[in-house]
Amino acid sequence: MAAITAKMVADLRTKTGCGMMDCKKALSEANGDMDEAVKILREKGLSVAAKKASRVAAEGIVDIMTSEDGKTVAMIEVNAETDFVAKNATFQAFVRGILSVIIKNRPASIEELNELPYDESFTVEGKRKDMVFTIGENMTIRRFVVVDGITSTYIHGKGTTGVVVKFNTSEQIAGKAEFTEFSKNIALQIAAGNPPTYVSRDSIPESAVEEELNVQIAAAKNDEKLASKPEAVLKKIVEGKMGKLFYERVCLVEQPYVKEDSISVGEYVKRTAKELGGEIEISGFWLYEKGEGLEKREDDFAAEIESLVKGK
């Protein structure tokens, strides 16, 4: 049995970030072999990752990467438990690494992505578990999208919101500086205070329109001025107001353009297309807001300290 020195323990602790007793035990088990001790700790880290998997990860970042030829864009949301970790350079590099894997391999799902090689040592899922082990927080790859074609992208607030917009237009128009500015403005519009859900009325499912109509009719029945009117009349009144009540709120092209609210986004698109001498259509957009719909973690530091003091 090789002698385990304090320096060996300290070196292993520096290398892995693990506790002193864990490092000492791993070195003893590895008979003083540093590389084997790291392996042992990482193997134990897989169980640590499993234990942390139930902890809510609602912080993190949204990030975007464009392929070298500019023809493909990937956007991803990766979550961690705290904003502190989201600002960590190692975590951010991990996210960029995943984006590189996505651009290169174009996986169809998170399950498929997890099985792809991240580097020479890990799959994507293996690297995630290793990051959980190293940093000490649960992390989850929540969602990603791959978009081909003529696009514009925008990241707001160092990763709190990400937008990808796809356009149908000619390469000639897309290559103009005026189009670059226009397309960035559209991405900014989507990230603004009232993010849309659909591009236009044509892209809204009939069920969503019918549901909104029913909601507005029910609201009209509670209006003293309208309550006495027949339902058929109420429906016509509501249908006449759907532009302001619904379509302007959820349809991108019907929203007031944020930089010139006297016109709609649709009018801004038509005006720009005319100025550039061609056709421009917004064919789709993707909006990721970090932690949207996830429960935030709330730390009770007093309870945590009490637990540590009691040795729990």
Summary of the structure (lengths in Angstrom):
residues: 312
radius of gyration: 26.3
end to end distance: 32.2
largest distance: 91.6
contacts: 916
relative contact order: 0.11
helix: 52%
strand: 20%
